[in-house]
Amino acid sequence: MGKHIQMDASTEARVRRGEVVCTTRPVPGSPTPQLIVHAIVERPVERVWRLIESSADYARYMPRVKSAVELSRDGDTVRCKQTIEMPFPLKNLTSTTEAKHTVVVGELYKREWHMLSGDYKRNQGSWTFEPVDGDQSRTLVRYQIHAEPKTKIPKKLQSLVQEKAMPKLIRVLRDHA
């Protein structure tokens, strides 16, 4: 399916059927697992990349992003500040992150970030895009995130993020690319 994004056979079969596949992986030393999402977006890779490459625009279309500001850009390194809107009674979460963009035109598009400061113990992850089976008009997506807020988030809310918010995030890519 892709040269850079690896997944097991079951996940690949589900992704090929059009499903948004969300899985978790334990993170040593953290009660919060890493969330991993795989999907296909029936849009050209470059168009999908443009949505993620410009973090300053996230508040316009990304679910729960209340504000996003690009603080600096130096080559392939981007610093931004984002505020994520949390449901009542939780307070919104803000963080400043630094991301590295890796682009191998026509082959691989990747944004990897880590937190510099903010309302999290940990906030790191990545977006990876590549053509599906070499077809530039279809994009294989892998989104990984390990975000552990300093405040306690109920398990039920964590489950809702996996079940509802992640598929919604992929719908945004599908609708806006």
Z-matrix of the N, CA and C atoms (Angstrom, degrees):
N
C 1 1.454
C 2 1.519 1 110.90
N 3 1.337 2 116.52 1 -48.26
C 4 1.450 3 120.44 2 178.58
C 5 1.515 4 110.18 3 -144.22
N 6 1.330 5 117.00 4 157.77
C 7 1.460 6 121.10 5 -179.91
C 8 1.522 7 111.97 6 -83.52
N 9 1.326 8 117.12 7 -31.31
C 10 1.458 9 120.94 8 -172.06
C 11 1.527 10 113.42 9 -106.17
N 12 1.311 11 117.47 10 -31.27
C 13 1.463 12 121.35 11 -178.71
C 14 1.524 13 108.35 12 -93.58
N 15 1.314 14 115.07 13 114.96
C 16 1.464 15 120.85 14 179.88
C 17 1.520 16 109.68 15 -103.59
N 18 1.328 17 115.79 16 144.37
C 19 1.463 18 121.84 17 175.36
C 20 1.515 19 108.79 18 -154.52
N 21 1.327 20 116.66 19 160.73
C 22 1.456 21 118.73 20 179.89
C 23 1.532 22 110.14 21 -73.76
N 24 1.317 23 116.59 22 166.53
C 25 1.470 24 122.10 23 -174.02
C 26 1.526 25 112.37 24 -61.06
N 27 1.323 26 117.37 25 -38.58
C 28 1.470 27 121.25 26 -179.91
C 29 1.533 28 110.57 27 -64.75
N 30 1.324 29 116.67 28 -45.94
C 31 1.471 30 120.88 29 178.91
C 32 1.520 31 109.96 30 -63.05
N 33 1.326 32 117.03 31 -44.26
C 34 1.458 33 120.28 32 -179.95
C 35 1.529 34 111.23 33 -59.85
N 36 1.329 35 117.01 34 -43.54
C 37 1.472 36 120.08 35 179.88
C 38 1.524 37 110.63 36 -61.92
N 39 1.312 38 117.50 37 -42.55
C 40 1.462 39 121.43 38 179.53
C 41 1.531 40 111.36 39 -65.77
N 42 1.335 41 116.45 40 -41.89
C 43 1.465 42 121.05 41 178.85
C 44 1.530 43 109.95 42 -63.69
N 45 1.313 44 117.40 43 -41.62
C 46 1.473 45 120.96 44 178.21
C 47 1.529 46 111.68 45 -62.03
N 48 1.333 47 117.27 46 -29.13
C 49 1.476 48 121.41 47 177.55
C 50 1.533 49 111.93 48 -78.79
N 51 1.327 50 116.94 49 -2.91
C 52 1.459 51 120.61 50 178.42
C 53 1.510 52 114.81 51 98.32
N 54 1.318 53 117.94 52 3.83
C 55 1.463 54 120.87 53 -179.96
C 56 1.527 55 111.43 54 -75.09
N 57 1.314 56 115.18 55 153.21
C 58 1.453 57 122.66 56 168.54
C 59 1.524 58 104.62 57 -97.33
N 60 1.318 59 117.17 58 113.61
C 61 1.460 60 121.63 59 -173.73
C 62 1.521 61 109.21 60 -103.05
N 63 1.337 62 115.94 61 118.14
C 64 1.462 63 122.83 62 179.78
C 65 1.523 64 108.90 63 -110.74
N 66 1.312 65 116.46 64 127.48
C 67 1.459 66 121.48 65 176.29
C 68 1.523 67 108.31 66 -132.47
N 69 1.313 68 115.50 67 166.91
C 70 1.459 69 120.40 68 176.34
C 71 1.526 70 109.10 69 -126.74
N 72 1.321 71 113.76 70 157.77
C 73 1.461 72 120.96 71 178.12
C 74 1.528 73 106.77 72 -138.59
N 75 1.338 74 118.20 73 131.52
C 76 1.463 75 119.79 74 177.77
C 77 1.526 76 111.06 75 -61.22
N 78 1.325 77 115.56 76 146.82
C 79 1.459 78 122.05 77 176.28
C 80 1.527 79 106.80 78 -115.92
N 81 1.335 80 117.46 79 118.22
C 82 1.465 81 119.56 80 -179.59
C 83 1.530 82 111.78 81 -53.55
N 84 1.342 83 115.41 82 131.84
C 85 1.449 84 120.94 83 177.89
C 86 1.515 85 115.09 84 81.34
N 87 1.334 86 117.62 85 5.53
C 88 1.463 87 120.72 86 -179.31
C 89 1.525 88 110.38 87 -131.59
N 90 1.322 89 117.45 88 137.69
C 91 1.463 90 119.26 89 175.00
C 92 1.539 91 112.39 90 -77.26
N 93 1.321 92 116.17 91 -11.97
C 94 1.458 93 121.39 92 -177.87
C 95 1.527 94 109.43 93 -99.59
N 96 1.332 95 117.42 94 124.63
C 97 1.466 96 118.93 95 179.82
C 98 1.527 97 112.23 96 -77.64
N 99 1.312 98 115.08 97 163.07
C 100 1.465 99 121.56 98 170.96
C 101 1.522 100 106.79 99 -79.38
N 102 1.311 101 116.25 100 137.71
C 103 1.464 102 122.40 101 177.68
C 104 1.526 103 107.93 102 -102.64
N 105 1.334 104 115.72 103 133.20
C 106 1.459 105 121.53 104 -178.79
C 107 1.523 106 108.12 105 -127.78
N 108 1.331 107 116.35 106 129.50
C 109 1.457 108 122.21 107 -178.32
C 110 1.522 109 108.82 108 -124.05
N 111 1.330 110 115.99 109 133.45
C 112 1.472 111 122.30 110 174.37
C 113 1.519 112 108.49 111 -122.98
N 114 1.324 113 116.28 112 141.31
C 115 1.464 114 120.87 113 178.27
C 116 1.515 115 109.31 114 -165.19
N 117 1.324 116 115.10 115 168.11
C 118 1.458 117 121.98 116 171.96
C 119 1.516 118 107.80 117 -114.54
N 120 1.317 119 115.80 118 135.89
C 121 1.460 120 122.67 119 174.40
C 122 1.529 121 106.16 120 -113.76
N 123 1.312 122 115.79 121 122.90
C 124 1.479 123 120.98 122 -177.10
C 125 1.532 124 110.61 123 -80.83
N 126 1.313 125 114.35 124 58.32
C 127 1.456 126 122.80 125 178.67
C 128 1.528 127 107.98 126 -143.47
N 129 1.332 128 117.99 127 156.68
C 130 1.462 129 120.32 128 177.61
C 131 1.531 130 112.21 129 -60.74
N 132 1.316 131 115.28 130 144.53
C 133 1.461 132 121.74 131 -176.97
C 134 1.528 133 111.50 132 -55.62
N 135 1.329 134 117.95 133 -44.02
C 136 1.470 135 120.35 134 -177.87
C 137 1.522 136 111.68 135 -62.03
N 138 1.323 137 117.80 136 -36.45
C 139 1.475 138 120.32 137 179.44
C 140 1.523 139 111.46 138 -68.69
N 141 1.321 140 116.86 139 -39.35
C 142 1.469 141 120.34 140 178.03
C 143 1.530 142 109.00 141 -67.04
N 144 1.321 143 116.65 142 -42.85
C 145 1.463 144 121.43 143 179.53
C 146 1.523 145 111.60 144 -57.90
N 147 1.330 146 118.11 145 -41.59
C 148 1.469 147 121.08 146 -178.51
C 149 1.530 148 112.01 147 -57.21
N 150 1.332 149 117.42 148 -32.49
C 151 1.469 150 119.96 149 178.71
C 152 1.525 151 111.78 150 -66.87
N 153 1.303 152 116.92 151 -38.27
C 154 1.461 153 121.53 152 -175.73
C 155 1.521 154 111.60 153 -88.19
N 156 1.299 155 116.95 154 -32.09
C 157 1.457 156 122.35 155 -177.64
C 158 1.529 157 111.91 156 -62.54
N 159 1.317 158 117.52 157 -31.96
C 160 1.462 159 122.04 158 -177.38
C 161 1.527 160 110.88 159 -101.79
N 162 1.324 161 116.30 160 83.06
C 163 1.465 162 120.97 161 -175.87
C 164 1.525 163 113.13 162 -63.66
N 165 1.311 164 118.32 163 -23.16
C 166 1.466 165 121.14 164 179.73
C 167 1.525 166 111.81 165 -64.41
N 168 1.331 167 117.57 166 -20.60
C 169 1.467 168 121.82 167 -178.92
C 170 1.529 169 113.72 168 -92.48
N 171 1.324 170 118.35 169 -2.20
C 172 1.465 171 120.98 170 -174.14
C 173 1.530 172 113.30 171 -56.07
N 174 1.317 173 117.86 172 -37.79
C 175 1.465 174 120.22 173 -177.41
C 176 1.527 175 112.15 174 -63.94
N 177 1.335 176 117.14 175 -22.41
C 178 1.466 177 120.43 176 179.90
C 179 1.528 178 112.85 177 -71.95
N 180 1.350 179 117.58 178 -30.79
C 181 1.459 180 117.75 179 -173.00
C 182 1.529 181 115.96 180 -141.29
N 183 1.299 182 119.10 181 -12.63
C 184 1.458 183 120.35 182 -178.41
C 185 1.526 184 110.89 183 -82.34
N 186 1.331 185 116.93 184 132.79
C 187 1.461 186 120.12 185 179.05
C 188 1.532 187 111.15 186 -57.97
N 189 1.312 188 115.65 187 135.64
C 190 1.450 189 125.64 188 173.76
C 191 1.529 190 114.85 189 68.72
N 192 1.335 191 119.63 190 -0.15
C 193 1.467 192 119.92 191 176.51
C 194 1.521 193 107.41 192 -83.42
N 195 1.330 194 115.37 193 108.60
C 196 1.466 195 120.88 194 -177.94
C 197 1.525 196 111.12 195 -79.41
N 198 1.338 197 116.39 196 -38.64
C 199 1.461 198 120.28 197 176.60
C 200 1.525 199 109.41 198 -150.72
N 201 1.324 200 114.69 199 151.68
C 202 1.462 201 121.06 200 178.14
C 203 1.518 202 108.18 201 -151.01
N 204 1.324 203 115.42 202 130.14
C 205 1.455 204 121.30 203 -179.14
C 206 1.529 205 107.90 204 -133.36
N 207 1.331 206 116.01 205 128.34
C 208 1.456 207 119.44 206 172.71
C 209 1.518 208 107.07 207 -81.69
N 210 1.321 209 116.79 208 119.09
C 211 1.462 210 121.73 209 -177.19
C 212 1.517 211 112.32 210 -85.90
N 213 1.330 212 116.75 211 -36.68
C 214 1.464 213 120.14 212 179.10
C 215 1.520 214 109.81 213 -162.46
N 216 1.329 215 113.68 214 158.87
C 217 1.468 216 121.10 215 176.20
C 218 1.519 217 106.56 216 -144.27
N 219 1.326 218 115.06 217 121.64
C 220 1.457 219 120.99 218 179.16
C 221 1.526 220 107.08 219 -132.66
N 222 1.315 221 115.97 220 99.37
C 223 1.461 222 120.13 221 -176.25
C 224 1.515 223 110.70 222 64.29
N 225 1.333 224 115.98 223 -119.97
C 226 1.468 225 120.09 224 -179.02
C 227 1.529 226 112.99 225 -96.34
N 228 1.329 227 117.31 226 11.79
C 229 1.465 228 121.82 227 -179.71
C 230 1.531 229 109.53 228 -109.69
N 231 1.328 230 115.37 229 126.76
C 232 1.460 231 121.56 230 -177.38
C 233 1.523 232 108.99 231 -126.46
N 234 1.325 233 116.09 232 130.64
C 235 1.472 234 121.02 233 173.71
C 236 1.515 235 108.07 234 -109.34
N 237 1.333 236 114.92 235 135.56
C 238 1.463 237 118.38 236 178.15
C 239 1.524 238 110.14 237 -144.34
N 240 1.321 239 113.74 238 161.88
C 241 1.463 240 121.77 239 177.51
C 242 1.517 241 106.73 240 -122.76
N 243 1.336 242 116.17 241 128.60
C 244 1.462 243 121.51 242 -178.60
C 245 1.517 244 110.23 243 -130.86
N 246 1.321 245 114.26 244 148.85
C 247 1.454 246 120.95 245 171.69
C 248 1.521 247 107.70 246 -120.62
N 249 1.329 248 115.14 247 126.48
C 250 1.460 249 122.54 248 178.98
C 251 1.520 250 108.09 249 -100.44
N 252 1.316 251 115.70 250 127.60
C 253 1.465 252 121.29 251 179.81
C 254 1.522 253 109.76 252 -79.09
N 255 1.309 254 115.42 253 124.52
C 256 1.466 255 121.75 254 -179.93
C 257 1.526 256 109.57 255 -105.13
N 258 1.320 257 116.85 256 151.85
C 259 1.466 258 119.38 257 178.55
C 260 1.532 259 110.89 258 -69.33
N 261 1.331 260 115.29 259 150.45
C 262 1.464 261 121.56 260 176.13
C 263 1.524 262 108.28 261 -59.28
N 264 1.294 263 120.37 262 137.32
C 265 1.459 264 131.16 263 11.04
C 266 1.533 265 113.45 264 -98.88
N 267 1.328 266 117.69 265 10.38
C 268 1.463 267 120.31 266 -178.16
C 269 1.523 268 111.12 267 -72.70
N 270 1.333 269 116.22 268 149.34
C 271 1.467 270 119.59 269 177.70
C 272 1.528 271 109.43 270 -85.66
N 273 1.321 272 115.64 271 152.31
C 274 1.452 273 121.39 272 177.71
C 275 1.529 274 110.01 273 -61.56
N 276 1.335 275 115.76 274 153.68
C 277 1.459 276 121.49 275 -177.48
C 278 1.527 277 109.92 276 -114.03
N 279 1.329 278 116.41 277 129.23
C 280 1.460 279 121.64 278 -179.67
C 281 1.522 280 108.98 279 -119.08
N 282 1.321 281 115.47 280 143.12
C 283 1.458 282 119.56 281 174.67
C 284 1.528 283 110.33 282 -149.98
N 285 1.306 284 114.27 283 152.25
C 286 1.455 285 121.75 284 170.85
C 287 1.518 286 106.18 285 -107.42
N 288 1.333 287 115.69 286 127.48
C 289 1.457 288 120.60 287 -177.32
C 290 1.522 289 110.88 288 -125.07
N 291 1.312 290 113.93 289 159.88
C 292 1.456 291 120.81 290 173.13
C 293 1.524 292 107.00 291 -120.64
N 294 1.318 293 115.57 292 128.96
C 295 1.463 294 120.93 293 -178.31
C 296 1.515 295 110.60 294 -119.71
N 297 1.317 296 114.66 295 145.33
C 298 1.462 297 121.19 296 173.54
C 299 1.522 298 107.18 297 -110.64
N 300 1.314 299 115.93 298 127.86
C 301 1.462 300 121.99 299 177.89
C 302 1.520 301 109.05 300 -100.38
N 303 1.319 302 115.54 301 129.91
C 304 1.459 303 121.84 302 175.91
C 305 1.520 304 107.66 303 -121.70
N 306 1.321 305 116.57 304 122.21
C 307 1.460 306 121.00 305 -179.76
C 308 1.520 307 109.23 306 -129.43
N 309 1.320 308 115.43 307 121.47
C 310 1.455 309 123.01 308 168.89
C 311 1.524 310 103.15 309 -116.47
N 312 1.330 311 116.43 310 97.24
C 313 1.459 312 123.09 311 -169.83
C 314 1.529 313 111.04 312 -48.75
N 315 1.342 314 113.73 313 129.74
C 316 1.452 315 120.93 314 178.68
C 317 1.509 316 114.93 315 79.60
N 318 1.343 317 117.26 316 -3.87
C 319 1.461 318 119.76 317 -174.83
C 320 1.523 319 113.67 318 -128.13
N 321 1.334 320 117.61 319 -49.65
C 322 1.459 321 121.15 320 -173.17
C 323 1.524 322 109.83 321 -148.89
N 324 1.341 323 115.25 322 135.65
C 325 1.461 324 123.18 323 176.24
C 326 1.518 325 105.55 324 -134.57
N 327 1.340 326 116.39 325 122.21
C 328 1.466 327 118.69 326 -173.99
C 329 1.521 328 111.03 327 -142.46
N 330 1.328 329 115.26 328 138.34
C 331 1.466 330 123.58 329 174.12
C 332 1.522 331 106.17 330 -124.34
N 333 1.340 332 116.58 331 116.07
C 334 1.460 333 122.18 332 178.49
C 335 1.523 334 108.06 333 -116.14
N 336 1.322 335 117.48 334 129.02
C 337 1.453 336 119.22 335 -178.22
C 338 1.522 337 111.94 336 -129.11
N 339 1.327 338 113.03 337 159.56
C 340 1.464 339 121.95 338 171.78
C 341 1.530 340 107.47 339 -143.79
N 342 1.308 341 115.24 340 154.18
C 343 1.456 342 120.94 341 -176.91
C 344 1.527 343 111.05 342 -80.37
N 345 1.318 344 114.48 343 139.46
C 346 1.459 345 121.66 344 172.63
C 347 1.522 346 110.50 345 -97.68
N 348 1.341 347 116.00 346 -39.21
C 349 1.461 348 121.14 347 178.27
C 350 1.524 349 108.51 348 -161.06
N 351 1.336 350 115.70 349 160.52
C 352 1.452 351 117.88 350 175.84
C 353 1.510 352 115.09 351 146.28
N 354 1.337 353 114.32 352 -165.23
C 355 1.460 354 123.48 353 -173.50
C 356 1.532 355 113.16 354 -88.33
N 357 1.305 356 117.06 355 24.58
C 358 1.457 357 122.30 356 -178.90
C 359 1.524 358 110.38 357 -125.36
N 360 1.325 359 115.36 358 151.88
C 361 1.464 360 119.92 359 167.51
C 362 1.525 361 107.91 360 -76.07
N 363 1.340 362 115.19 361 -40.04
C 364 1.471 363 122.09 362 177.76
C 365 1.524 364 108.46 363 -143.47
N 366 1.317 365 115.26 364 141.65
C 367 1.464 366 121.62 365 173.63
C 368 1.526 367 105.67 366 -152.98
N 369 1.311 368 115.01 367 101.02
C 370 1.458 369 119.89 368 179.43
C 371 1.520 370 108.79 369 -148.84
N 372 1.308 371 114.92 370 154.42
C 373 1.449 372 118.14 371 179.82
C 374 1.507 373 112.06 372 176.83
N 375 1.335 374 114.52 373 -167.14
C 376 1.458 375 119.34 374 179.86
C 377 1.523 376 111.12 375 -160.63
N 378 1.312 377 113.93 376 154.15
C 379 1.457 378 124.38 377 166.77
C 380 1.522 379 105.61 378 -112.88
N 381 1.322 380 117.65 379 133.14
C 382 1.454 381 121.50 380 174.30
C 383 1.520 382 108.11 381 -130.38
N 384 1.326 383 116.07 382 131.84
C 385 1.463 384 122.52 383 178.99
C 386 1.515 385 108.96 384 -127.72
N 387 1.322 386 115.54 385 142.25
C 388 1.455 387 120.75 386 171.95
C 389 1.524 388 108.72 387 -155.99
N 390 1.334 389 116.52 388 159.98
C 391 1.466 390 119.34 389 179.01
C 392 1.526 391 110.87 390 -63.84
N 393 1.326 392 116.58 391 145.32
C 394 1.465 393 121.89 392 175.75
C 395 1.527 394 107.60 393 -80.45
N 396 1.330 395 117.03 394 118.84
C 397 1.464 396 122.06 395 179.15
C 398 1.529 397 111.78 396 50.70
N 399 1.344 398 117.20 397 35.08
C 400 1.457 399 121.38 398 178.78
C 401 1.522 400 114.78 399 79.70
N 402 1.329 401 118.07 400 -1.14
C 403 1.471 402 122.68 401 -179.38
C 404 1.528 403 109.04 402 -83.48
N 405 1.333 404 117.43 403 108.31
C 406 1.465 405 122.82 404 -175.90
C 407 1.535 406 113.10 405 -65.36
N 408 1.322 407 118.14 406 -15.06
C 409 1.466 408 120.65 407 -177.97
C 410 1.532 409 112.46 408 -88.38
N 411 1.331 410 117.03 409 -3.85
C 412 1.469 411 122.13 410 179.84
C 413 1.524 412 108.50 411 -128.31
N 414 1.328 413 116.35 412 137.46
C 415 1.460 414 121.07 413 -174.20
C 416 1.522 415 111.72 414 -116.79
N 417 1.318 416 115.41 415 126.11
C 418 1.459 417 121.79 416 170.63
C 419 1.524 418 107.13 417 -88.38
N 420 1.324 419 115.98 418 129.17
C 421 1.465 420 122.19 419 -174.97
C 422 1.523 421 109.78 420 -117.22
N 423 1.325 422 115.15 421 136.13
C 424 1.465 423 121.34 422 169.24
C 425 1.527 424 106.17 423 -130.93
N 426 1.336 425 115.15 424 123.22
C 427 1.458 426 121.80 425 177.91
C 428 1.516 427 106.77 426 -118.74
N 429 1.313 428 117.20 427 127.49
C 430 1.461 429 122.36 428 177.72
C 431 1.512 430 108.29 429 -126.21
N 432 1.325 431 115.61 430 136.74
C 433 1.458 432 118.71 431 176.75
C 434 1.525 433 109.80 432 -148.33
N 435 1.319 434 113.57 433 139.05
C 436 1.458 435 120.85 434 169.48
C 437 1.521 436 105.63 435 -128.06
N 438 1.318 437 115.27 436 99.82
C 439 1.463 438 121.96 437 -178.89
C 440 1.521 439 108.06 438 -120.62
N 441 1.314 440 114.92 439 116.09
C 442 1.459 441 121.39 440 -179.58
C 443 1.522 442 108.67 441 -119.81
N 444 1.345 443 116.91 442 99.27
C 445 1.465 444 119.72 443 -179.87
C 446 1.525 445 111.69 444 -63.29
N 447 1.329 446 115.63 445 155.42
C 448 1.465 447 120.46 446 175.48
C 449 1.525 448 111.00 447 -69.21
N 450 1.341 449 116.59 448 -25.61
C 451 1.459 450 120.92 449 177.05
C 452 1.528 451 109.21 450 -92.49
N 453 1.303 452 116.07 451 151.54
C 454 1.466 453 121.47 452 -178.95
C 455 1.535 454 109.71 453 -74.21
N 456 1.335 455 115.50 454 131.22
C 457 1.464 456 122.49 455 177.96
C 458 1.530 457 107.08 456 -109.98
N 459 1.337 458 117.81 457 125.59
C 460 1.464 459 119.35 458 179.99
C 461 1.530 460 112.22 459 -57.54
N 462 1.348 461 115.97 460 143.41
C 463 1.469 462 121.74 461 -179.63
C 464 1.523 463 111.57 462 -55.43
N 465 1.330 464 117.13 463 -37.54
C 466 1.469 465 120.98 464 -179.46
C 467 1.537 466 110.24 465 -60.94
N 468 1.322 467 116.45 466 -41.03
C 469 1.466 468 120.70 467 179.14
C 470 1.529 469 110.43 468 -68.27
N 471 1.330 470 117.11 469 -39.27
C 472 1.460 471 120.39 470 176.41
C 473 1.533 472 110.48 471 -59.76
N 474 1.318 473 116.84 472 -41.43
C 475 1.469 474 121.01 473 178.51
C 476 1.527 475 111.43 474 -64.78
N 477 1.336 476 116.55 475 -39.16
C 478 1.460 477 120.19 476 178.03
C 479 1.524 478 111.72 477 -62.04
N 480 1.329 479 116.71 478 -37.21
C 481 1.457 480 120.50 479 178.45
C 482 1.526 481 108.99 480 -59.52
N 483 1.322 482 115.70 481 -46.61
C 484 1.456 483 119.57 482 -178.42
C 485 1.525 484 111.22 483 -65.95
N 486 1.323 485 117.14 484 -43.86
C 487 1.462 486 121.06 485 -174.05
C 488 1.525 487 113.89 486 -77.78
N 489 1.319 488 118.21 487 -35.47
C 490 1.463 489 121.73 488 -173.05
C 491 1.531 490 114.06 489 -110.70
N 492 1.329 491 116.37 490 -49.89
C 493 1.467 492 120.03 491 -172.11
C 494 1.525 493 112.76 492 -69.48
N 495 1.318 494 117.76 493 -38.31
C 496 1.466 495 118.94 494 -177.33
C 497 1.534 496 111.88 495 -68.44
N 498 1.331 497 119.76 496 -46.55
C 499 1.472 498 117.75 497 173.98
C 500 1.533 499 112.30 498 -59.79
N 501 1.327 500 116.95 499 -35.25
C 502 1.469 501 120.34 500 178.14
C 503 1.530 502 110.30 501 -64.39
N 504 1.315 503 116.61 502 -38.42
C 505 1.460 504 121.32 503 177.92
C 506 1.531 505 110.63 504 -60.87
N 507 1.314 506 117.33 505 -42.17
C 508 1.469 507 120.90 506 178.67
C 509 1.530 508 110.03 507 -68.41
N 510 1.333 509 117.25 508 -37.38
C 511 1.479 510 120.03 509 176.29
C 512 1.527 511 110.69 510 -59.41
N 513 1.327 512 116.69 511 -37.70
C 514 1.465 513 120.62 512 177.80
C 515 1.530 514 109.59 513 -59.98
N 516 1.321 515 116.80 514 -45.71
C 517 1.468 516 120.00 515 178.53
C 518 1.534 517 110.16 516 -61.38
N 519 1.316 518 115.28 517 -44.21
C 520 1.472 519 119.74 518 -179.07
C 521 1.522 520 111.52 519 -64.50
N 522 1.320 521 117.74 520 -37.95
C 523 1.468 522 121.33 521 -176.58
C 524 1.528 523 113.58 522 -81.08
N 525 1.327 524 117.77 523 -33.78
C 526 1.464 525 120.96 524 -171.73
C 527 1.521 526 115.24 525 -99.32
N 528 1.326 527 117.79 526 -15.41
C 529 1.478 528 119.34 527 -178.11
C 530 1.516 529 111.07 528 -74.28
